[in-house]
Amino acid sequence: MITNTLRRTAGFFRKKIITAKWTTAWMVAGLSCGAFAAGPATLQDPMFALIQLPAEFQAQRQSTDTRLVKGQEVEIFRASGTGCVRHIWFCTNIPEGNLILKVYADGVAEPQVNMEMQRFFGVLLDQKPYRVDSAAFQDLPMTEGPVQGPGYNCYLPIPFRNGCRITVEAMNDHGIAVQVDWQKYQLDTGLTPYRLHAVHRREFPAGHRASFPMADISGRGFVAGIFKGIRQRDFSDMIYHTKGQLWLIDGETAPHAINGHNEEDDFSFFWGYQRVMTPWIGCPYHRHSGRENQDGVIYRFFGPDPIPFRSSLVLSCGSRADDTETVVYYYLAEGSKAVPVRSPASWQLTGPFECRNYEQFLASEFPERKPGNWEDPLRDGDRTMPVRTATAAHTWIDLWPFYRAGGAPEALVDNSVYARTTINSDLEKPVQFKFGFDDWLAVWLNGEKLGSIRHDHGLEMATIAGQLRKGSNELLVKTSNFQNINRRLWAINCVVGE
């Protein structure tokens, strides 16, 4: 009796152990496709959650030790087949030695990364190399010893299916040593579709109370991280008062947006920069000479909270007349592009008009009675309103640069604005206008009101039907803005469908 009971108990636990092992294996194998499926196991990258790589690989290393002369370009890494670069170590023999770094994955003609190495590693504002201690980079400049040269480590994964090349071009004469640690996979193994890209933008100085363009990306991917540097030139206010970042995402397919809080807040700091570094947020350089006199370089990497996009991303931030510099690190699915849609490229804007309740929003204002192209200013008897021209980016119009609250960096609230554009059609046909908007919306086509929509939950989508006539058609939109969950976000987008 006891023996049989022990046998049954042992069998029960063996079954549990075997089941647990198979469950774990299936879960690991299913990470790459989002469902349980047979095939080679893949593992989620420990730092960047949307990257999955094969669990089985050969660990490889390539080393380069060479002397460069100015203008010379050398190859520091070449691999064929399928793999992923996991770590790059650079060492130079002069304190301010800089190179142009280029990364080519899968035989592309134009490199996915092409920028000065110091900027790629987050050394901005023309500063000497300083220490960076983040999930993506470890910058370790030598401050003592016989050679005071900078040293860099990169941990951003660089996957490739059909080979990879990395080159450096010398900007001055110096020696370098490089080690590239990478994983070699079987050719038929499952591999993430994402490839590393980086874009560098710089304005010295940037526009005052303007929109600074950080990235304009077409395709499917996600943002892995951002470095940003600001050197103060405008001493009238704190460097942080810029209104933060604006993420306009997937305008062609499923428009949604992320609106920033303020400069330091978007990088998860509090009441200014702090000279600290963690894997995800940090400030490796900070010069502080008072509340309204300071410079800084800050970073944020989105390991636990990546920001994906399926069609496109327009990323910007508010700026003052300060030297401003950014590097955006993102991954893009190979061969992906923005979904082709029809969308007005240019809009005329006029307003603002007071709008504190829905009755005021529904009240007719004189731009509704002004068909055709608007002249600046738009006149109605003794009343005038300025007319602005806005160019759409991936179907989006950001109204913040045109309508701000006095001297504050935030967008105007409790007001409405009109936007008009023209749409040409080769024949008369029904049409579906798809809008992303925040907060309320009214639409007219060729002087006929198609409808009004009210919602109070941030940016949402709506579809409104109309009838295009042959030739030129005039589309008029009225939009309002309030303080809500998206903190004064004021952006709209429009796609013309059938």
Secondary structure as the mmCIF struct_conf table of DSSP 4:
data_model
#
loop_
_struct_conf.conf_type_id
_struct_conf.id
_struct_conf.beg_label_comp_id
_struct_conf.beg_label_asym_id
_struct_conf.beg_label_seq_id
_struct_conf.end_label_comp_id
_struct_conf.end_label_asym_id
_struct_conf.end_label_seq_id
HELX_RH_AL_P HELX_RH_AL_P1 ILE A 2 GLY A 30
TURN_TY1_P TURN_TY1_P1 LEU A 31 GLY A 34
BEND BEND1 ALA A 35 ALA A 35
BEND BEND2 GLY A 39 PRO A 40
STRN STRN1 THR A 42 GLN A 44
BEND BEND3 PRO A 46 MET A 47
TURN_TY1_P TURN_TY1_P2 ALA A 49 LEU A 50
STRN STRN2 GLN A 52 PRO A 54
BEND BEND4 ALA A 55 ALA A 55
STRN STRN3 GLN A 58 LEU A 68
TURN_TY1_P TURN_TY1_P3 LYS A 70 GLY A 71
STRN STRN4 GLU A 73 ALA A 79
BEND BEND5 GLY A 81 GLY A 81
STRN STRN5 THR A 82 THR A 92
BEND BEND6 ASN A 93 ILE A 94
TURN_TY1_P TURN_TY1_P4 PRO A 95 GLU A 96
STRN STRN6 LEU A 99 ALA A 105
TURN_TY1_P TURN_TY1_P5 ASP A 106 GLY A 107
BEND BEND7 ALA A 109 GLU A 110
BEND BEND8 GLN A 112 GLN A 112
STRN STRN7 VAL A 113 GLU A 116
HELX_RH_AL_P HELX_RH_AL_P2 MET A 117 PHE A 120
TURN_TY1_P TURN_TY1_P6 PHE A 121 GLY A 122
TURN_TY1_P TURN_TY1_P7 LEU A 125 ASP A 126
HELX_LH_PP_P HELX_LH_PP_P1 GLN A 127 PRO A 129
STRN STRN8 VAL A 132 ASP A 133
BEND BEND9 SER A 134 ALA A 136
STRN STRN9 PHE A 137 ASP A 139
BEND BEND10 GLU A 144 PRO A 146
STRN STRN10 GLY A 151 CYS A 154
STRN STRN11 ILE A 158 PHE A 160
BEND BEND11 ARG A 161 ASN A 162
STRN STRN12 CYS A 164 ALA A 170
BEND BEND12 MET A 171 ASP A 173
STRN STRN13 HIS A 174 TYR A 185
TURN_TY1_P TURN_TY1_P8 LEU A 187 ASP A 188
BEND BEND13 THR A 189 THR A 189
BEND BEND14 PRO A 193 PRO A 193
STRN STRN14 TYR A 194 GLU A 203
BEND BEND15 PHE A 204 PRO A 205
HELX_LH_PP_P HELX_LH_PP_P2 ALA A 206 GLY A 207
TURN_TY1_P TURN_TY1_P9 HIS A 208 ARG A 209
STRN STRN15 ALA A 210 SER A 218
BEND BEND16 GLY A 219 ARG A 220
STRN STRN16 GLY A 221 ARG A 231
BEND BEND17 SER A 236 ASP A 237
TURN_TY1_P TURN_TY1_P10 ILE A 239 TYR A 240
BEND BEND18 THR A 242 THR A 242
STRN STRN17 GLN A 245 ILE A 249
TURN_TY1_P TURN_TY1_P11 GLY A 251 THR A 253
BEND BEND19 ALA A 254 ALA A 254
STRN STRN18 HIS A 256 ASN A 259
TURN_TY1_P TURN_TY1_P12 GLU A 263 GLU A 264
HELX_RH_3T_P HELX_RH_3T_P1 ASP A 265 PHE A 267
TURN_TY1_P TURN_TY1_P13 SER A 268 SER A 268
BEND BEND20 PHE A 270 GLY A 272
BEND BEND21 ARG A 275 ARG A 275
STRN STRN19 MET A 277 MET A 277
BEND BEND22 PRO A 279 TRP A 280
STRN STRN20 ILE A 281 HIS A 288
BEND BEND23 SER A 289 GLY A 290
TURN_TY1_P TURN_TY1_P14 ARG A 291 GLU A 292
STRN STRN21 GLN A 294 PHE A 301
BEND BEND24 GLY A 303 ASP A 305
STRN STRN22 ILE A 307 PHE A 309
BEND BEND25 ARG A 310 SER A 311
STRN STRN23 SER A 312 SER A 319
BEND BEND26 ALA A 321 ASP A 322
STRN STRN24 ASP A 323 ALA A 333
TURN_TY1_P TURN_TY1_P15 GLU A 334 GLY A 335
HELX_LH_PP_P HELX_LH_PP_P3 ALA A 338 PRO A 340
STRN STRN25 ARG A 342 ARG A 342
BEND BEND27 ALA A 345 ALA A 345
STRN STRN26 SER A 346 GLU A 354
BEND BEND28 ARG A 356 ASN A 357
HELX_RH_AL_P HELX_RH_AL_P3 TYR A 358 LEU A 362
BEND BEND29 ALA A 363 ALA A 363
HELX_RH_3T_P HELX_RH_3T_P2 PHE A 366 ARG A 369
BEND BEND30 GLY A 372 GLY A 372
HELX_LH_PP_P HELX_LH_PP_P4 ASN A 373 GLU A 375
BEND BEND31 ASP A 376 PRO A 377
STRN STRN27 LEU A 378 ASP A 380
TURN_TY1_P TURN_TY1_P16 GLY A 381 ASP A 382
STRN STRN28 ARG A 383 MET A 385
STRN STRN29 VAL A 387 THR A 391
STRN STRN30 ALA A 393 ALA A 393
TURN_TY1_P TURN_TY1_P17 HIS A 394 THR A 395
STRN STRN31 TRP A 396 ASP A 398
TURN_TY1_P TURN_TY1_P18 TRP A 400 PHE A 402
STRN STRN32 ARG A 404 ARG A 404
TURN_TY1_P TURN_TY1_P19 GLY A 406 GLY A 407
BEND BEND32 ALA A 408 GLU A 410
STRN STRN33 ALA A 411 ALA A 411
HELX_LH_PP_P HELX_LH_PP_P5 LEU A 412 LEU A 412
BEND BEND33 ASP A 414 ASP A 414
STRN STRN34 ASN A 415 SER A 425
BEND BEND34 ASP A 426 LEU A 427
STRN STRN35 LYS A 429 PHE A 437
BEND BEND35 ASP A 438 ASP A 439
STRN STRN36 LEU A 441 LEU A 445
TURN_TY1_P TURN_TY1_P20 ASN A 446 GLY A 447
STRN STRN37 GLU A 448 ILE A 453
BEND BEND36 HIS A 457 LEU A 459
STRN STRN38 GLU A 460 LEU A 468
HELX_LH_PP_P HELX_LH_PP_P6 ARG A 469 ARG A 469
BEND BEND37 LYS A 470 LYS A 470
STRN STRN39 GLY A 471 ASN A 481
BEND BEND38 GLN A 483 ASN A 484
TURN_TY1_P TURN_TY1_P21 ILE A 485 ARG A 488
STRN STRN40 ALA A 491 GLY A 497
#
